[in-house]
Amino acid sequence: MVVRDEGPTDRHAKMLRVLSYRTYRHLFSAQVLSLIGTGLTTVALGLLAYDLAGSDAGLVLGLALTIKMLAYVGIAPVAGALAGLFPRRALLVTLDVLRAAMVLLLPFVTEIWQIYALVFLFQACSATFTPTFQATIPDILADEKDYTNALSLSRLAYDLEALASPLLAGLLLTVTSFHWLFVGNAIGFMASALLVMAVVLPNLSRVERRSFRERLTRGIWIYLATPRLRGLLALSVAVAAAGSMIIVNTVVIVKDTFGGDDQQVALFFAAYGMGSIIIALSLPRLLDYFEPRPIMLAGGILLPAALATAALLDGYWPTLAIWTLLGAGASLVQTPAGILLRRSSHPEDRPALFAAQFALSHVCWLIAYPAAGWLGARLGIETTFLILTILAALGAFAAMTLWPRHDPEELEHEHEEMEHSHAGGDDELHVPEIVWAAKGTTRHRHKRMRHAHPFVIDEHHPIWPQR
C-alpha cells in the first residue's frame, strides 16, 4: 500500500475532523465530562475511606476495587442482554442520572459498608453504560477511518483524564473540602446526560426474539467463536499483567526502592500515560500501513519484554523509561480493539459483543490486581516482575497462536442444507425457501451453497470456517 507522507499537523487535523459530526461530538464531550467526574470521585473516595477507616483506608479501597471488578464482570453480560430492548438514548441518559444520584449520596456516608454498597450500584450502572456507549459509536461513524480516529480520541481522553483529574482535584482541594468533589462528579454526569439528550442515536434496526438466556450468552458465544477475538482476549491477559504491576506497585517501587515522594509517584504514572498518548496519536497513521493484528501483537510482545527489562535493570531513569514503554504497549493493544469488535458483529449484536469484551477483559484484571499485590508483598518486586512477565508472555504467545496470520474480513465458506427460524427470515446473502411464517418469525430452508462475504458469527454462520 502506498500512502502519501503527511506531517504530524495534517494527521492530527484529520483525527480531529471526526468531531465535525455533531452526534459524535456530543457523545465524545459527554465521555470527557464523565471521565473527569469519575477521576474526581476516585480521589475523593480515597479521602473518604481515610476519613472513615484511618490507617485501614488501603484495605477499604482494595475491597472497593474488587467490588468494582466483580460488578463489571457480573453485570456487563446481563446489561448486554438487555441493552437492545430499550432505546439507546433513554438508556444512556437514565444511567447518567442514576450515577449522579449515587455520587451525591457519598458525602453522607457514615459507615464503610455504605461505601461498598454505593460502589457496587455505581459500577453496575457503569458496566451497563460503557459497553452500550462503545457499541453506539460504530453505528454513528460508518467509515472505518473515522471510527479509528474516534478510537484514538477515546484513548486520549482516558489517558489525559488520568493525568488531569489528580491535578484538578488537588487544585480544588486547596479551596474546598473533598466532599465537594463528589458534587463536581454529579455535575459531570448531569452535563453528560444533557449532551446525550441533545442528539438522536440510532436504535437497533432489528432485535431477534430470543430468550433471556440466549441474549445473555450471545455476546460470549460470538466472542469465543471468533478467532481474532480469542486473540484479543489473550492480549487482554498481557495488558492486565503489565497494567496491574503499574497500578498496584508503582508507589512501592518509587518510595521503597528509589526513596521517592508523592510527586515522583505522579511522574511515573504520567510517564505511563505519556506512552499511551503517543501511540493514540500515531495509531491512525499506523493503520494506514498495517492491519490491526501486527500492531496489536507488537504491543503484546512489548509488554513482557518491558517487564523483563524492568526486572533486570536497576535505576530510577531506566525504570521511568520502561513505564513509558509499558504505556505504549498497552495502548497498541487496547486502542484498536474496537475495530476488531466492529468487524466481528452485526449492528444488532454489537451491544452484546462489546459487553462480552468488557466483562472478559475485566476478568483478567480481577485476577491480575490481587496477584500483583500479593506477590509484591510476599515475594518482592523483582520476583513479581518475573512472574508477571511470564503471564504476559503467555498471553502474547497465545494471541499469536489463536489469531490467524491471514485474517480477511471476507471469507469464502460453504453452507450445508439447513432449516431454521428467526426474526426477519429473508436476507440478501441467502435466498431461502420459506417454510412458514408467524408473528414476525419465518421458518425457512437454505440449500447447500458456497459463497464469500464479510464473515461474522450468527445463526447462519455458527462456526468459523477452516482454511
C-alpha positions as CSV (number, residue, x, y, z in Angstrom):
1,M,0.0,0.0,0.0
2,V,1.3,3.4,-1.0
3,V,0.4,6.2,1.4
4,R,1.2,9.8,0.9
5,D,3.5,11.2,3.6
6,E,1.9,13.7,5.8
7,G,3.2,15.9,8.6
8,P,2.0,15.5,12.2
9,T,-0.2,18.5,11.9
10,D,-2.1,17.1,8.9
11,R,-2.6,13.7,10.6
12,H,-3.8,15.2,13.9
13,A,-6.2,17.6,12.0
14,K,-7.7,14.5,10.2
15,M,-8.1,12.8,13.6
16,L,-9.9,15.8,15.0
17,R,-12.1,16.1,11.9
18,V,-14.3,13.3,13.3
19,L,-15.5,15.9,15.8
20,S,-17.3,17.7,12.9
21,Y,-20.0,15.0,13.2
22,R,-22.4,16.6,15.6
23,T,-23.7,13.4,17.2
24,Y,-20.2,12.1,17.8
25,R,-19.1,15.5,19.1
26,H,-21.8,15.4,21.7
27,L,-21.0,11.8,22.7
28,F,-17.3,12.5,22.9
29,S,-17.9,15.6,25.1
30,A,-20.2,13.5,27.3
31,Q,-17.5,10.9,27.6
32,V,-14.9,13.5,28.6
33,L,-17.2,15.1,31.3
34,S,-18.0,11.6,32.7
35,L,-14.3,10.7,32.8
36,I,-13.3,13.9,34.6
37,G,-16.1,13.4,37.1
38,T,-15.1,9.9,37.7
39,G,-11.5,10.9,38.3
40,L,-12.5,13.5,40.9
41,T,-14.6,10.8,42.7
42,T,-11.6,8.4,42.7
43,V,-9.6,11.0,44.6
44,A,-12.5,11.9,46.9
45,L,-13.3,8.2,47.6
46,G,-9.7,7.7,48.8
47,L,-10.0,10.6,51.2
48,L,-13.5,9.5,52.4
49,A,-12.1,6.0,53.1
50,Y,-9.3,7.5,55.1
51,D,-11.8,9.7,57.0
52,L,-13.8,6.6,58.0
53,A,-11.1,3.9,58.3
54,G,-7.9,5.8,59.1
55,S,-4.9,3.5,58.5
56,D,-7.1,0.8,57.1
57,A,-8.1,3.0,54.2
58,G,-6.0,0.9,51.8
59,L,-7.8,-2.2,52.8
60,V,-11.2,-0.4,52.2
61,L,-10.1,0.8,48.8
62,G,-8.7,-2.5,47.8
63,L,-12.0,-4.2,48.6
64,A,-13.9,-1.4,46.8
65,L,-11.8,-2.0,43.8
66,T,-12.5,-5.8,43.9
67,I,-16.3,-5.0,44.2
68,K,-15.9,-2.7,41.2
69,M,-14.4,-5.5,39.1
70,L,-17.0,-8.1,40.3
71,A,-19.7,-5.7,39.2
72,Y,-18.1,-5.2,35.8
73,V,-17.7,-9.0,35.3
74,G,-21.1,-9.9,36.6
75,I,-23.3,-7.1,35.3
76,A,-21.9,-6.4,31.8
77,P,-23.2,-9.6,30.2
78,V,-26.7,-9.0,31.7
79,A,-26.6,-5.4,30.5
80,G,-25.6,-6.6,27.0
81,A,-28.6,-9.0,27.0
82,L,-31.0,-6.2,28.0
83,A,-29.5,-3.2,26.1
84,G,-31.2,-4.0,22.8
85,L,-34.7,-3.9,24.5
86,F,-34.5,-0.2,25.3
87,P,-33.9,3.0,23.2
88,R,-30.2,3.8,23.4
89,R,-30.6,7.5,24.2
90,A,-33.1,6.9,27.0
91,L,-30.9,4.1,28.5
92,L,-27.7,6.2,28.5
93,V,-29.4,9.3,30.0
94,T,-31.1,7.2,32.7
95,L,-27.8,5.6,33.7
96,D,-26.1,9.1,33.8
97,V,-28.8,10.4,36.1
98,L,-28.6,7.3,38.4
99,R,-24.8,7.6,38.7
100,A,-25.1,11.3,39.5
101,A,-27.7,10.5,42.3
102,M,-25.4,7.8,43.8
103,V,-22.4,10.1,43.8
104,L,-24.4,12.7,45.6
105,L,-25.1,10.2,48.3
106,L,-21.4,9.5,49.0
107,P,-20.8,12.7,51.1
108,F,-23.5,11.5,53.5
109,V,-21.9,8.1,54.1
110,T,-21.1,7.3,57.7
111,E,-20.3,3.5,57.6
112,I,-17.8,1.6,55.5
113,W,-20.4,-0.9,54.2
114,Q,-22.3,2.0,52.7
115,I,-19.3,2.8,50.6
116,Y,-19.2,-0.8,49.3
117,A,-23.0,-0.8,48.5
118,L,-22.8,2.5,46.6
119,V,-19.6,1.5,44.7
120,F,-21.4,-1.7,43.6
121,L,-24.5,0.1,42.4
122,F,-22.5,2.8,40.8
123,Q,-20.2,0.4,38.9
124,A,-23.3,-1.7,37.9
125,C,-24.6,1.3,36.1
126,S,-21.1,1.9,34.6
127,A,-21.0,-1.7,33.4
128,T,-24.2,-1.1,31.5
129,F,-23.4,2.4,30.3
130,T,-19.8,1.8,28.9
131,P,-20.5,-1.1,26.5
132,T,-23.7,0.5,25.3
133,F,-21.9,3.7,24.7
134,Q,-19.0,2.0,22.9
135,A,-21.3,-0.1,20.7
136,T,-23.1,3.1,19.6
137,I,-20.0,4.8,18.1
138,P,-19.5,2.4,15.2
139,D,-23.2,2.8,14.2
140,I,-22.7,6.6,14.1
141,L,-19.4,6.6,12.2
142,A,-19.8,4.2,9.3
143,D,-16.4,4.9,7.8
144,E,-13.7,2.8,9.4
145,K,-11.1,5.6,9.2
146,D,-13.5,7.9,11.1
147,Y,-14.0,5.1,13.6
148,T,-10.3,4.6,14.0
149,N,-9.9,8.3,14.7
150,A,-12.7,8.1,17.2
151,L,-10.9,5.2,19.0
152,S,-7.7,7.3,19.2
153,L,-9.6,10.2,20.6
154,S,-11.2,8.0,23.2
155,R,-7.9,6.6,24.2
156,L,-6.5,10.1,24.5
157,A,-9.5,11.1,26.7
158,Y,-8.8,8.2,29.1
159,D,-5.1,9.0,29.3
160,L,-5.5,12.7,29.7
161,E,-8.1,12.2,32.4
162,A,-5.6,10.1,34.3
163,L,-3.1,12.9,34.2
164,A,-5.5,15.9,34.6
165,S,-8.0,14.6,37.2
166,P,-5.5,14.3,40.1
167,L,-4.2,17.8,39.3
168,L,-7.7,19.3,39.1
169,A,-8.6,17.5,42.4
170,G,-5.5,18.9,44.0
171,L,-6.4,22.5,42.9
172,L,-10.0,22.1,44.1
173,L,-8.9,20.7,47.5
174,T,-6.9,23.9,48.2
175,V,-10.2,25.9,48.3
176,T,-12.8,23.3,49.4
177,S,-13.3,20.0,51.2
178,F,-13.2,16.7,49.4
179,H,-17.0,16.3,49.8
180,W,-17.4,18.9,47.0
181,L,-15.5,16.7,44.6
182,F,-18.5,14.3,44.6
183,V,-20.7,17.3,43.7
184,G,-18.3,18.0,40.8
185,N,-18.7,14.4,39.6
186,A,-22.5,14.6,39.8
187,I,-22.4,17.8,37.7
188,G,-20.3,16.0,35.1
189,F,-22.8,13.1,34.8
190,M,-25.7,15.5,34.5
191,A,-23.9,17.5,31.8
192,S,-23.2,14.2,30.1
193,A,-26.9,13.3,30.2
194,L,-27.9,16.7,28.7
195,L,-25.4,16.2,25.8
196,V,-26.8,12.8,25.0
197,M,-30.3,14.1,25.2
198,A,-29.5,16.7,22.6
199,V,-28.8,14.2,19.8
200,V,-30.7,11.4,18.0
201,L,-29.0,8.0,18.4
202,P,-29.6,5.1,16.1
203,N,-31.5,2.3,17.6
204,L,-31.1,-1.3,16.6
205,S,-32.9,-1.9,13.3
206,R,-33.8,-5.5,14.2
207,V,-33.8,-7.3,17.5
208,E,-34.3,-11.0,17.4
209,R,-37.0,-12.6,19.6
210,R,-34.7,-14.6,21.8
211,S,-35.0,-15.9,25.3
212,F,-33.1,-14.1,28.0
213,R,-30.6,-17.0,28.3
214,E,-29.9,-16.7,24.6
215,R,-29.4,-12.9,24.8
216,L,-27.2,-13.4,27.9
217,T,-24.8,-15.8,26.3
218,R,-24.9,-14.4,22.7
219,G,-22.0,-11.9,23.1
220,I,-19.8,-14.5,24.8
221,W,-20.7,-17.1,22.1
222,I,-19.8,-14.7,19.2
223,Y,-16.7,-13.6,21.0
224,L,-15.2,-17.1,21.7
225,A,-16.2,-18.4,18.3
226,T,-14.3,-15.7,16.5
227,P,-10.5,-16.4,16.2
228,R,-9.4,-12.7,16.2
229,L,-11.4,-12.1,19.4
230,R,-9.9,-15.1,21.1
231,G,-6.6,-13.5,20.2
232,L,-7.8,-10.2,21.7
233,L,-8.7,-12.0,25.0
234,A,-5.2,-13.5,25.2
235,L,-3.7,-10.0,24.6
236,S,-6.0,-8.7,27.4
237,V,-4.2,-11.1,29.7
238,A,-0.9,-9.5,28.8
239,V,-2.3,-6.0,29.3
240,A,-3.7,-6.9,32.7
241,A,-0.4,-8.5,33.8
242,A,1.6,-5.3,32.9
243,G,-1.1,-2.8,33.9
244,S,-1.6,-4.4,37.4
245,M,2.1,-4.0,38.1
246,I,1.8,-0.3,37.2
247,I,-1.3,0.4,39.2
248,V,-0.6,-1.7,42.3
249,N,3.1,-1.5,42.7
250,T,4.3,1.9,41.3
251,V,4.0,3.6,44.7
252,V,6.0,0.8,46.4
253,I,8.7,0.9,43.7
254,V,9.1,4.6,43.7
255,K,9.0,5.1,47.5
256,D,10.7,1.9,48.8
257,T,13.2,1.2,46.0
258,F,14.1,4.7,44.9
259,G,13.2,6.7,48.0
260,G,10.9,9.0,46.1
261,D,8.0,11.1,47.2
262,D,4.4,11.7,46.0
263,Q,5.4,13.9,43.2
264,Q,7.7,11.2,41.8
265,V,4.9,8.7,42.0
266,A,2.8,11.0,39.9
267,L,5.7,11.3,37.5
268,F,5.8,7.6,36.9
269,F,2.1,7.4,36.3
270,A,2.5,10.4,33.9
271,A,5.2,8.5,32.0
272,Y,2.9,5.5,31.6
273,G,0.1,7.8,30.4
274,M,2.5,9.6,28.0
275,G,3.5,6.3,26.3
276,S,-0.2,5.6,25.8
277,I,-0.9,9.1,24.4
278,I,2.0,8.8,21.9
279,I,0.5,5.6,20.5
280,A,-3.0,7.0,20.4
281,L,-1.8,10.0,18.3
282,S,0.1,7.7,16.0
283,L,-2.4,4.9,15.6
284,P,-4.5,6.3,12.6
285,R,-1.3,6.6,10.6
286,L,-0.1,3.1,11.6
287,L,-3.4,1.6,10.5
288,D,-2.8,3.2,7.0
289,Y,0.2,0.8,6.7
290,F,-0.7,-2.2,8.8
291,E,-3.7,-4.3,9.7
292,P,-4.6,-4.4,13.5
293,R,-3.1,-7.8,14.0
294,P,0.6,-6.9,13.7
295,I,0.1,-3.7,15.6
296,M,-1.6,-5.3,18.5
297,L,0.8,-8.3,18.6
298,A,3.7,-5.8,18.6
299,G,2.1,-4.3,21.8
300,G,1.6,-7.8,23.2
301,I,5.3,-8.6,22.7
302,L,6.4,-5.2,24.0
303,L,4.7,-5.7,27.4
304,P,6.5,-8.9,28.6
305,A,9.8,-7.5,27.1
306,A,9.5,-4.3,29.1
307,L,8.5,-6.2,32.3
308,A,11.5,-8.5,31.9
309,T,13.8,-5.5,31.4
310,A,12.5,-3.8,34.5
311,A,13.3,-6.9,36.5
312,L,16.8,-7.0,35.2
313,L,17.7,-3.3,35.2
314,D,18.2,-1.2,38.3
315,G,17.9,2.5,38.2
316,Y,15.4,5.4,38.5
317,W,15.6,6.7,35.0
318,P,15.7,3.4,33.2
319,T,12.6,2.3,35.1
320,L,10.8,5.6,34.3
321,A,11.6,4.9,30.6
322,I,10.2,1.4,30.9
323,W,7.0,2.8,32.3
324,T,6.6,4.8,29.1
325,L,7.1,1.6,27.1
326,L,4.5,-0.2,29.1
327,G,2.0,2.6,28.4
328,A,2.8,2.4,24.7
329,G,2.4,-1.4,24.7
330,A,-0.9,-1.3,26.4
331,S,-2.2,1.4,24.0
332,L,-1.1,-0.7,21.0
333,V,-3.4,-3.5,22.2
334,Q,-6.3,-1.6,23.6
335,T,-6.9,1.2,21.2
336,P,-7.6,-0.8,18.0
337,A,-9.7,-3.4,19.9
338,G,-12.9,-1.6,18.9
339,I,-12.1,-2.2,15.2
340,L,-12.0,-6.0,15.8
341,L,-15.3,-5.9,17.7
342,R,-16.9,-3.9,14.9
343,R,-15.6,-6.2,12.1
344,S,-16.8,-9.3,14.1
345,S,-20.5,-8.4,14.6
346,H,-23.8,-7.3,13.0
347,P,-25.0,-3.9,14.4
348,E,-27.8,-5.6,16.4
349,D,-25.2,-7.8,18.1
350,R,-22.7,-5.1,19.0
351,P,-24.1,-4.2,22.5
352,A,-23.8,-7.9,23.5
353,L,-20.3,-8.2,22.0
354,F,-18.9,-5.0,23.5
355,A,-20.4,-6.2,26.8
356,A,-18.6,-9.5,26.4
357,Q,-15.3,-7.8,25.8
358,F,-15.9,-5.5,28.8
359,A,-16.6,-8.5,31.1
360,L,-13.9,-10.8,29.8
361,S,-11.2,-8.2,29.9
362,H,-12.1,-7.3,33.4
363,V,-11.9,-10.9,34.4
364,C,-8.2,-10.6,33.5
365,W,-7.8,-7.5,35.7
366,L,-9.7,-9.2,38.5
367,I,-7.1,-11.9,38.6
368,A,-4.1,-9.7,37.9
369,Y,-4.8,-7.0,40.6
370,P,-4.7,-9.2,43.7
371,A,-1.8,-11.3,42.1
372,A,0.3,-8.2,41.7
373,G,-0.4,-7.0,45.2
374,W,0.1,-10.4,46.9
375,L,3.2,-11.3,45.0
376,G,4.8,-7.9,45.6
377,A,4.2,-8.1,49.3
378,R,5.2,-11.7,49.8
379,L,7.9,-12.4,47.2
380,G,9.3,-9.0,46.4
381,I,9.2,-6.7,43.5
382,E,11.8,-8.3,41.3
383,T,10.2,-11.8,41.6
384,T,6.8,-10.2,40.9
385,F,8.2,-8.6,37.7
386,L,9.4,-12.0,36.5
387,I,6.1,-13.9,37.3
388,L,4.0,-11.2,35.6
389,T,6.5,-11.3,32.7
390,I,5.7,-15.0,32.2
391,L,2.0,-14.3,32.4
392,A,2.2,-11.5,29.8
393,A,4.4,-13.6,27.5
394,L,1.9,-16.5,27.7
395,G,-0.9,-14.1,26.7
396,A,1.2,-12.7,23.8
397,F,2.1,-16.3,22.6
398,A,-1.5,-17.5,22.9
399,A,-2.7,-14.5,20.8
400,M,-0.2,-15.3,18.0
401,T,-1.5,-18.9,18.0
402,L,-5.2,-18.2,18.3
403,W,-5.3,-15.2,15.8
404,P,-4.6,-16.5,12.3
405,R,-2.0,-14.5,10.3
406,H,-4.4,-14.4,7.4
407,D,-7.5,-12.7,8.7
408,P,-9.5,-11.1,5.9
409,E,-13.0,-9.7,6.6
410,E,-14.4,-11.5,3.6
411,L,-14.2,-15.3,3.7
412,E,-15.3,-17.9,1.3
413,H,-17.2,-20.7,3.0
414,E,-19.7,-23.4,2.4
415,H,-23.2,-24.0,3.9
416,E,-24.8,-27.3,4.4
417,E,-28.5,-27.5,3.7
418,M,-30.3,-26.3,6.8
419,E,-33.8,-25.3,8.1
420,H,-34.3,-22.9,10.9
421,S,-36.3,-19.9,12.0
422,H,-35.6,-16.4,13.2
423,A,-37.0,-12.8,13.1
424,G,-36.9,-11.3,9.6
425,G,-36.2,-14.5,7.8
426,D,-35.1,-13.3,4.4
427,D,-31.7,-11.8,3.7
428,E,-29.6,-10.8,0.7
429,L,-26.8,-13.4,1.2
430,H,-29.1,-16.4,1.4
431,V,-32.2,-16.8,-0.7
432,P,-34.2,-19.2,1.5
433,E,-37.2,-21.2,0.7
434,I,-39.9,-20.1,3.1
435,V,-41.5,-22.9,5.1
436,W,-43.9,-20.9,7.2
437,A,-44.2,-17.5,8.8
438,A,-45.9,-16.4,12.0
439,K,-45.8,-13.5,14.4
440,G,-42.8,-11.9,12.7
441,T,-40.8,-15.1,12.6
442,T,-40.2,-17.1,9.4
443,R,-39.0,-20.7,9.2
444,H,-37.0,-21.2,6.1
445,R,-34.8,-23.7,4.4
446,H,-31.4,-22.9,2.9
447,K,-30.0,-25.0,0.1
448,R,-26.3,-26.1,0.2
449,M,-24.1,-23.4,-1.2
450,R,-20.7,-21.9,-1.3
451,H,-20.1,-18.2,-1.4
452,A,-18.0,-15.3,0.1
453,H,-18.9,-12.2,2.1
454,P,-17.8,-10.3,5.2
455,F,-18.0,-13.1,7.8
456,V,-19.3,-12.8,11.3
457,I,-20.7,-15.4,13.7
458,D,-24.6,-15.5,13.6
459,E,-27.4,-18.0,13.1
460,H,-26.4,-18.7,9.5
461,H,-22.6,-18.9,10.4
462,P,-22.3,-20.6,13.8
463,I,-18.8,-21.9,13.2
464,W,-15.8,-20.1,11.9
465,P,-14.7,-21.7,8.5
466,Q,-11.4,-23.6,8.5
467,R,-8.8,-22.6,5.9
